[in-house]
């Protein structure tokens, strides 16, 4: 792995992790589903514009349409929608830690339902990863630092992300990305109109956080991820996910002033070790 790949991986992990802290800024002044629908509408338009400027076609194959619908529903509507709703009751750092278990859930689902073998190092990693998350959640739930409903929504969201396609294959990448964002925007917009009380107070902080999420997690992180996958492969690229628990806690502490508890530091270290072990076991295989 060369220096450029390392730099792209670190940048992707930092942007991905910072999305949770900025999400809490957004929902402080706007209803979560409505705000997220607005974000995806704009991000989707930008991605489609990039794709058309690059000469990509709006005509998709049946496989690309399936990937667009599944990815848009699982990642954008369910995963991010539930996380935005959950962060009305839990801290951004806890949401980031739970979401970072996605590689662990993927490995578990592959072993349970697809017959994929898990090497001893991977088994150790799964035990460490889930054990670290359990330690953090137990400490926060017993200390009143986390709402059970918010935790449950984040767990369902992580499962939805793990079952979504992790990589969109074939051509028309930006067109597919833009359309799957619009799928998420449509589902979330309908949900917001049907179930969510109207709340939108577009303060300067709301605009700044929204602009950051539209450009950085929405566009830049997407470009970094797929460029990194093409450069070093999906398995090696996924190794950078082990940084997400630490970076999620760090950005929430820096941007929001969230407290960092001793059990958080221990648990984050254990989760990071578990994710890294799982990814290294895949590389060995």
N, C-alpha and C positions, 0 to 999 in steps of 0.2 A: 504494500500500500504506500503510495508516494505522498509527498507533502501536500499536493493540491487536493487529493482525495481526503486526507485528514482534515484539512481546512474546511472543505465543503461539509464533511460529516459533523464537525463541531458546530459550524454555523447552522446547519439544519436542526441539530439537537437543541441549540439555544433558542432558535425561533419557535420550534414546536413547544418547548417548555414554557416560554414566555406567554403563550396564548392564553393560559389559564388565569394569570394575574390580570391581563388586560381584559379578559372576559368579565371579571368581577367589576372592573371599572364601568364596563358597558351596562351591565344589568343593574348597576346602582341608579342609573338615570333612564333606563328603558326596559320594557318588558322583554324577557329573554328570547322567546320565540320570534317576536316581531323584529327585534334587533338582529337576530341571526338571519332571518329571511331577507332583511335589507342588505346585510353583508353579502350573502350568497348571490343576490340579484346583481349587485355591482361587480363582485369578483368574477361571476360567470360571464358578464359582458366583457370584462377586460380580457379574460382567457380566450373567449371566442374571437375578440379583436386581434389578439396575438396570433392565433391559429390562422385566421383569414389572411393576415399580413404575411405569414410564412407560406401561403399557398396551400394550406391544408383544406381538405374537402369537407363539406357538410354532409356528404353521403357516407353513412356508416354501414358496416357489415352487421348482420344479425348478432354476431358475437360482441361487437362493440356496443350495440344497443343494450344487450343484456348487461354488460359490464357497467354501462352508464347508469342504468336503472338501479342495479343492485348496489353499486358504489354510492350513488346519490342517496339512496334510501338508508343504507346501513351506516355509512360514515357521516354524511352530512345531516340527514334528518334525525336519525335515532341517536347515534353516538354524540354528536355535538349538541343536538337539541336537548337531550337528557342532561348532559354536562352543564349547559347554560342554566337549565332549570334547577339542577341540584345545587349550583353555587349560590343560590339564594339562601341556603341553609348551612353550607359547609365552606371551609376555607379553600382557596385556590390551590394551596400546597397539597392538601389531601386529595383533591380531584386529580392533580397531576400525578401523584404517587399511584393512585388506583389505575389511571389510564396507562401508566408505564408498564403495567403487567401484561399488556397486549402480547408481547413475544412469548410470555409464559403460557398464556391462554392458547395461543396458536399451536405451540408445541404440545400442550395437553390434548387439544382437540384432534391434532394429527395422529397422536398415539391412540386415542380412544376410538376414533371413528374411521380413520384412514389407514390404520395398520402401520403407521410409520414407527420405526424403531427409535428408541431414545437411549443413547449411550449412558454409561454410569455417570459421567460428568454432567450430562443433561439432567438426569434424575436428581443429582445433588443440587443442581441449579434450580430446578422446580421447587424442591423442598425449601431451599433458602429463600427464593423469591416470594413464594406465598407465605412463608413463615414471617418474613420481614413485614409484609403488608398487614398480616394478622396482628403483629406486635403493635404497629402504629395505630391501627383501627381500635384495638382493645384499649389502648391507653387513652385515646381521644374520646371514645364512647363512654368509658367509665368516668372520665374527668369532665364530661359535658362539653367537650370541644368539637363534637360532630353530631349532626342529626342523623338518626338511623334511616330516615326516608331519603335524605341526600346521598348517603353512602350507598343505599340500595340502587338508586338511579344511576350512580356512577358505575357500579358493578355491572348493571345491565348494559350500559353504554359501552364498557370495555369489551363485553362479550359480542356486542353488535359489530364493533370495529374489527375484532378478531375474525369474525365470520365473513367480512367483506373481502373482496379481492384486494390483495396487498400491492398488486402491480397491474397497471393497465397495459396490455400488450398491443402491438400492431401500430399502424400509422394513425394520423389525425389526433395525436396526443392532446394538444391544446383544445381542439374541438370537443373531444370526449370529456376533458376536465371541465370545460365551460358548461357543457350540457348537464353533467352530473351535479354541478353547483346549482343550476337552475332547477333540477329535480328536487334537490334539498330545499330550495327557496319556495317552490310550489307547495310541497308537503307541509313545511313549517308555516307558511303563510295561511294555509287552510286551517291548520291547528290553532294558530294564533287568533284567527277570526272566530273560530268555533268555541274555544275554551279559555282563552287568556284575556283577562281584563286589560283594557287599553291603558298603557302607561308609556309615555315618551316625553322626556324632558331633555332635548339635545343641548346639553351644556358643552363648553369647550373641552372638558375631559372626555365626554362621550364621543365627540367628533374625533379627537386625537386617538383614542383607543380604537374606534371603528376604522379610521384610516389605516392605523397600524395593522389591524387584523385583515383588512382587505388586501393590502399590498404585501405584507410580510408572510404570515401563515398561509394566506390565500394564494398568492402568486409566487413569491420568491422561494418559499419552502418547497413548493411543488416542483419548481425548476431545479432546485438543488437536489431534491430526492431522486428524480428520474435521471439527472445527469450523473449522480453518484452511482446509481444502479448500473447504468450503462458502462461506467468506468471500472468498477470493481466487482459487480455482481450483487444480487439481492441479499445473499446470506451475509457477506462481509459488510454491506451497507447497514443491515439491520443491527450489527454489533453496536452502532452508535446509540441505540436505544437505551443502553445501560446507563448513559449519562442523564437520562430524562428525570429520574427521581431527584437527584441532587440539584439539577438546574431548575426544576419546578419549584422546589422548596426555596432555593436561593433567590429566584426572581420574585416570588411572592413575598419574601422577607424584605427585599430591597424596594420593591415598588409599592407594596401595600402595608408594610410594617408588621406582617404576620409573625407571631412568636415561633421560635424554633426550640422545641422541647428536647431534652436528652434522649427520650425514646425515639423521637423523630430521627435524630442523627444516627442512632444505632440501627433503627429499622431501615433507613435509606441506604446505609452502607451494606446491610445484608441483602436488600433487594437488588442493588447494583451488582453485587457479587453473583447473585442468582441469575440475573439476566445475562451477564457476561459469560457465565458458565454454560448456559443453554446455547448461546450463540457460538461459543468456541466448540462445543460438542458437535454442532451442525457442520462447522468448518472441517473438523476432523473426519466426519463421515464423508 
